[in-house]
Amino acid sequence: MKKPRRRSQQRRRLQPYSVQFYRPQLRQLARPWLLPVLALAIVIMGGAIGYRITEGWDWGDCLWMVLITISTIGYGEVEPLSQAGRLVTVLIVAGGIVVVQLSIQKILGLTESGYFRQLRELRFRRNLRRMHNHVILCGYGRIGREIAEQLLLETVPVLVVELDSARRLAAEERGLPVLQADATLDETLLEAGLHRCRSLVAALPSDAANLYVTLSARGLEPGCRLIARADSEEAAAKLELAGATVVVSPYVAGGRVMAATALRPLAVDFMDMLSGSEFEIEEFRLSRDPLLVGHLASKSLSELQLGRRSGAMVLAIRDGSALKGNPSGEERLGPGQLLVVMGSQKQLELFRNLLGDAIDTIETMRGV
């Protein structure tokens, strides 16, 4: 009979390959500082003890004398030195010269070996593992750059995954954290925090690459929200089959926006005003379980007073295929309905609390 695996072993198996080896590397990178610091501490404490024994000064005067001797900022004795005290000073000067030489050589050696670059990389990886509820943006091309700007306006944490060095530098100049790696690899998505993110956007220039990212992400995290870019209808159909939650074609989306601007300019202007403001639009899907929706079922909006109690506005109600915009107070709620609500974050939070267990799912839509 096989023994069950320990939970620690399972957790270690789920960690990305690169993450498993960063902790020992971090310990190794900390060791080069040990010798210079230890040598300096020995010189300082040894000199202070020498002055304490030969001159009988207090520890403050002893340490001060050692520091001004090693640093060579100027020489001024606390008191006239004895013959033994001068011998201690000579030893401190000699030891200080040796320590400084070792420290300079060690720092130059670490610089040439790329130690500081590796240290920055490890610090970035550590911060990466702490990220949660962020958006993973695969690709920082023209589309990816615009997506990042919109997310920054909404103060949403973004992690860019980009393999190209020039685009990585462009994203870093904008102040974005960048993971330089191949987004089509499973270990890259795991390292980017796929299990902790709020959504993943595949905005790579190649439809094949976006398809690989979608397949990998859906296989690793079935519940993740995936938004993928497609340049053709055939690619869009394949991305939907691969598990993309939303597929966006820049050409189709641009054409729709231009047509909507020509036909309904006020609606487009309204969405533009909504973008960057404190207001959001959320979709609340009510549960199909009558027991969970019992306190809401067959009650009208005026009876529930959701808008007055929360401050949020119910824009529309979808019941099956029927959509009712700007519902009146006589509209009654029921299981399975979709409520489209607009308000600030505080107002929407109050609205969520009023609905309680009746909520099945929640989707947030900001201005686009």
Disulfide bonds with the S-S distance in Angstrom:
none
